[in-house]
């Protein structure tokens, strides 16, 4: 990596500064999510652990034995909430999936390592309880945006037997990282993040998916075509680290910045949505069945 100063890294990673309408879009996400919860069957604030923030929202499918989409929100591990992302659920429940949106505690109150462990516990809860809500625990797919993409990639590599002896080694059948962060080393040089993340070299090694062996299940890596050089590099880095077998999709989404790339996930006509549906094994829109 070429040498750059901290101002360069801040400019590359500060998406709210890079996208002038970021605050407006985040407000719309919250509004759309409140609407989704009011109009869609949901079970809110189910506990997957006993600590603060260890809750999840669940959006059941209409039919039993549904594939399970676990969506992990972004916010640089230090902001946002599951309640800001309920808007992701309706299009997938309409198409036959059970959708789960977990919360997690935020930095600096907890470490990034603790967040990864929380998400692993949330997925273990999903595997144990999906059948109670019409889901098929053998068909769990994880999708994450931004910091959530980092966590989705980590879950692809999780040693599930270390989380719970009864858990299958292949608990995650596939994952998608949207604008994900796979190499954490640059964040140590990014002051507006490092003050909360408090990363050191050992943590970067433990928590960077590019440092992990490639998983058996596929990861689809996508990034907005209008995102920064660093986010595009982050997307390519996971393909370079894991190879084309483990990362069969590594693409830019034309015309998208860091925030509206998530809208593509929710657009039934978009390639991003079709790829998520492929991972879930959903081949058709419910309206065509």
Phi and psi in degrees as a GROMACS rama.xvg file:
@    title "Ramachandran Plot"
@    xaxis  label "Phi"
@    yaxis  label "Psi"
@TYPE xy
-64.0608  153.253  UNK-2
-77.4394  132.697  UNK-3
-138.432  158.786  UNK-4
-88.9808  173.722  UNK-5
-65.5033  -30.8156  UNK-6
-63.153  -37.7617  UNK-7
-63.5705  -44.8383  UNK-8
-64.9698  -41.2466  UNK-9
-58.1492  -43.9266  UNK-10
-65.4601  -35.6341  UNK-11
-71.2879  -35.4593  UNK-12
-103.809  -11.2914  UNK-13
-84.9249  86.1663  UNK-14
-69.8215  -29.8878  UNK-15
-66.6434  -31.0712  UNK-16
-78.4674  -33.0903  UNK-17
-72.7974  -28.9569  UNK-18
-114.336  102.899  UNK-19
-57.0776  -32.2891  UNK-20
-90.8964  15.7321  UNK-21
-56.7734  -46.0248  UNK-22
-63.045  -39.3386  UNK-23
-63.5623  -43.9445  UNK-24
-64.4561  -41.7701  UNK-25
-63.2801  -36.8852  UNK-26
-64.3099  -38.9506  UNK-27
-67.6153  -36.0645  UNK-28
-60.0319  -44.1708  UNK-29
-64.1432  -41.2319  UNK-30
-66.1137  -45.8679  UNK-31
-63.9609  -33.6353  UNK-32
-70.0838  -40.6855  UNK-33
-62.3188  -40.3206  UNK-34
-63.8212  -43.5788  UNK-35
-60.0329  -42.0596  UNK-36
-67.8115  -30.3542  UNK-37
-78.7072  -22.0774  UNK-38
-113.137  -4.36689  UNK-39
-123.496  140.246  UNK-40
-59.1613  130.151  UNK-41
-152.222  155.127  UNK-42
-125.023  111.885  UNK-43
-102.542  148.624  UNK-44
58.3779  38.3322  UNK-45
-71.9188  137.278  UNK-46
-87.7015  129.704  UNK-47
-106.712  -5.66163  UNK-48
-157.573  177.426  UNK-49
-98.4506  -9.93063  UNK-50
-88.0987  166.614  UNK-51
-60.0401  137.182  UNK-52
85.0517  -6.09606  UNK-53
-90.6253  67.0935  UNK-54
-133.237  164.597  UNK-55
-145.982  156.024  UNK-56
-107.648  140.578  UNK-57
-127.328  133.711  UNK-58
-121.282  101.574  UNK-59
-68.0085  154.369  UNK-60
-84.0639  162.273  UNK-61
-74.2251  -29.8005  UNK-62
-115.836  155.44  UNK-63
-73.6004  169.914  UNK-64
58.2449  39.447  UNK-65
-82.277  145.031  UNK-66
-63.1939  156.158  UNK-67
-115.934  121.731  UNK-68
-103.046  117.947  UNK-69
-102.772  116.552  UNK-70
-103.388  125.1  UNK-71
-107.648  120.767  UNK-72
-76.5862  161.03  UNK-73
-96.7692  -160.073  UNK-74
122.169  20.998  UNK-75
55.9785  35.9685  UNK-76
61.081  9.44525  UNK-77
-137.192  4.43825  UNK-78
-153.838  169.963  UNK-79
70.7746  178.077  UNK-80
-156.156  157.555  UNK-81
-57.424  -32.91  UNK-82
-67.2091  -15.2054  UNK-83
-83.6918  -4.92237  UNK-84
-127.961  14.499  UNK-85
-60.8106  -22.8594  UNK-86
-62.5924  -17.6478  UNK-87
-70.3625  -26.8369  UNK-88
-72.3715  -47.3491  UNK-89
-56.2815  -40.7193  UNK-90
-64.3508  -34.0125  UNK-91
-79.9985  -37.1768  UNK-92
-66.4061  -36.7082  UNK-93
-59.8537  -31.4677  UNK-94
-91.5431  -0.0815202  UNK-95
111.175  12.3632  UNK-96
-104.481  152.903  UNK-97
-89.0755  131.453  UNK-98
-115.688  133.568  UNK-99
-125.348  131.376  UNK-100
-123.01  102.999  UNK-101
-84.6467  152.121  UNK-102
-96.0958  167.108  UNK-103
-152.36  156.691  UNK-104
-66.8212  160.44  UNK-105
-117.258  148.595  UNK-106
-69.6936  148.676  UNK-107
-89.9572  6.13228  UNK-108
-62.1302  -32.8335  UNK-109
-130.912  166.74  UNK-110
-85.3955  161.972  UNK-111
-61.3265  -34.4535  UNK-112
-62.1613  -40.3203  UNK-113
-63.705  -39.8623  UNK-114
-60.6161  -45.0407  UNK-115
-59.6605  -40.8942  UNK-116
-65.5798  -37.2359  UNK-117
-62.5998  -44.2927  UNK-118
-64.867  -37.1861  UNK-119
-61.7207  -40.7129  UNK-120
-66.3889  -36.8359  UNK-121
-62.9427  -42.068  UNK-122
-68.8673  -35.3774  UNK-123
-62.2135  -41.4168  UNK-124
-60.7976  -43.89  UNK-125
-60.011  -44.7206  UNK-126
-61.5575  -39.6035  UNK-127
-74.5138  -28.0012  UNK-128
-119.353  -2.88306  UNK-129
-55.5474  -39.1908  UNK-130
-63.5112  -26.1518  UNK-131
-70.0265  -15.3745  UNK-132
-121.802  19.7375  UNK-133
87.5947  9.53392  UNK-134
-98.0766  157.01  UNK-135
-103.83  109.562  UNK-136
-69.7946  -8.48719  UNK-137
-89.6394  5.22176  UNK-138
-132.805  54.6864  UNK-139
-94.8044  126.009  UNK-140
-122.373  139.387  UNK-141
-114.492  129.084  UNK-142
-123.863  132.938  UNK-143
-137.008  150.219  UNK-144
-114.283  128.793  UNK-145
62.324  -117.521  UNK-146
-59.0228  -31.9557  UNK-147
-64.8228  -31.3473  UNK-148
-65.2045  -40.2389  UNK-149
-57.9282  -46.3021  UNK-150
-68.322  -35.9799  UNK-151
-62.1079  -42.6593  UNK-152
-63.8159  -40.8016  UNK-153
-61.6981  -40.4662  UNK-154
-66.6683  -26.5359  UNK-155
-62.4802  -27.0803  UNK-156
-106.061  5.04112  UNK-157
-65.2082  141.346  UNK-158
-85.6795  90.9342  UNK-159
-67.6058  -26.7878  UNK-160
-66.4945  -25.5064  UNK-161
-76.7975  -22.9742  UNK-162
-80.8764  -41.8567  UNK-163
-161.388  129.157  UNK-164
-60.8783  -27.9578  UNK-165
-83.9431  -8.38209  UNK-166
-77.1624  144.138  UNK-167
-74.5371  149.62  UNK-168
-64.3071  -28.0614  UNK-169
-105.289  43.9952  UNK-170
-55.5044  -41.87  UNK-171
-92.7732  118.321  UNK-172
-87.6435  -16.2931  UNK-173
-177.8  161.686  UNK-174
-147.266  157.458  UNK-175
-132.739  129.575  UNK-176
-111.123  110.754  UNK-177
-97.7302  115.438  UNK-178
53.0842  43.0325  UNK-179
-80.6953  159.354  UNK-180
-108.473  110.592  UNK-181
-110.946  -16.1483  UNK-182
-125.221  107.916  UNK-183
-85.0837  -7.73806  UNK-184
-55.2018  -44.1018  UNK-185
-63.0908  -23.2156  UNK-186
-70.0909  -21.8684  UNK-187
-65.2298  -22.9571  UNK-188
-103.557  15.2349  UNK-189
-114.794  92.86  UNK-190
-57.1037  -38.9088  UNK-191
-67.6882  -20.1011  UNK-192
-95.8878  -42.4741  UNK-193
-61.4421  -27.5622  UNK-194
-63.7293  -25.5903  UNK-195
-102.166  -35.235  UNK-196
-78.3479  -35.8151  UNK-197
55.3773  46.846  UNK-198
-76.4283  147.22  UNK-199
-127.481  177.652  UNK-200
-61.2639  -37.4954  UNK-201
-66.7549  -41.7023  UNK-202
-64.6624  -39.4191  UNK-203
-59.2552  -42.7852  UNK-204
-66.0265  -41.8225  UNK-205
-72.3527  -29.5215  UNK-206
-113.537  -0.0892298  UNK-207
-90.7388  116.688  UNK-208
-56.4069  -28.9797  UNK-209
-63.9411  -16.9508  UNK-210
-90.0486  -4.97309  UNK-211
-92.1618  156.07  UNK-212
-64.1955  148.624  UNK-213
-63.5708  138.339  UNK-214
-77.3417  167.711  UNK-215
-78.3083  -32.6966  UNK-216
-83.1969  154.636  UNK-217
-77.8539  146.145  UNK-218
-120.076  126.009  UNK-219
-96.0102  123.791  UNK-220
-112.094  120.906  UNK-221
-134.415  148.429  UNK-222
-145.623  149.388  UNK-223
-65.2681  139.299  UNK-224
-65.9048  -19.6379  UNK-225
-100.812  12.8994  UNK-226
-80.9376  174.871  UNK-227
-70.6059  163.504  UNK-228
-54.1344  -41.683  UNK-229
-67.5435  -40.1767  UNK-230
-66.7503  -36.1045  UNK-231
-66.4077  -38.5393  UNK-232
-64.9343  -40.6583  UNK-233
-58.1096  -39.8721  UNK-234
-65.6334  -44.2026  UNK-235
-68.4839  -30.4461  UNK-236
-62.6625  -35.6888  UNK-237
-72.4224  -34.6255  UNK-238
-65.3607  -43.2694  UNK-239
-64.4703  -36.2655  UNK-240
-76.2227  -40.5545  UNK-241
-102.058  -20.1104  UNK-242
88.8657  167.156  UNK-243
-71.8219  -22.7959  UNK-244
-66.8299  -48.3438  UNK-245
-78.5705  -27.8074  UNK-246
-122.074  75.0902  UNK-247
-70.8184  -19.263  UNK-248
-120.57  122.664  UNK-249
-144.128  98.0341  UNK-250
-139.506  157.974  UNK-251
-97.4051  144.195  UNK-252
-100.986  109.146  UNK-253
-58.8524  141.083  UNK-254
74.5345  11.1291  UNK-255
-114.643  139.29  UNK-256
-100.471  -169.113  UNK-257
-64.9816  -26.8127  UNK-258
-95.6973  -48.2157  UNK-259
-76.1399  -6.148  UNK-260
-63.5103  -28.8066  UNK-261
-69.3107  -28.3105  UNK-262
-63.1007  -31.5565  UNK-263
-62.5689  -34.2601  UNK-264
-59.8642  -32.5684  UNK-265
-95.9891  1.45451  UNK-266
-96.3668  110.399  UNK-267
-59.0351  -20.3716  UNK-268
-92.6221  -1.8275  UNK-269
-88.9903  155.319  UNK-270
-65.1337  -36.2968  UNK-271
-60.3065  -45.9401  UNK-272
-64.1207  -42.0849  UNK-273
-61.8925  -36.436  UNK-274
-68.342  -38.5976  UNK-275
-63.8625  -40.8964  UNK-276
-64.0334  -35.6924  UNK-277
-63.2124  -45.1327  UNK-278
-60.311  -36.6774  UNK-279
-78.6791  -13.2434  UNK-280
78.3438  21.3262  UNK-281
-96.2035  115.963  UNK-282
-97.183  -23.2467  UNK-283
-133.724  158.342  UNK-284
-69.7663  145.065  UNK-285
-60.7429  -31.4938  UNK-286
-65.7425  -15.9759  UNK-287
-98.2379  -4.90985  UNK-288
